Amino acid sequence: MLGTSTQNIPIKEITDIKEDTYYGWNRISFKFADKTYSFLYSGYGEFDYLKEHLMTEIMA
């Protein structure tokens, strides 16, 4: 099992945000500091939270 880590990512520095599907799973992904971050719908709420809050902030 991998350890957990936390990283603060300023919303203003996020680029290339998109929502799509990956092997039938809903996915939100974005780029920050030359890395791509992807979040798949898992049923624990993180996908819904990102979709509601992150995308709203970026589109504003």
C-alpha positions, 0 to 999 in steps of 0.5 A: 500500500502506498503512503498518502501525501497532500499537495496544495494546488492553486486553482489559478495554476491548473490548466487543461481541465477536462471531464471524460470517461476512462474504461466506462468510469467518469474522470476529471483530469487537469495539469499542474506543474507539468504533471497530470492529475486524474480522479475517477469516480469511486463512490466516495464523493471526490469526483462529485466534489471536484466536478461541483467546486473545481470546475465551477471555480475554473470556469468563473 
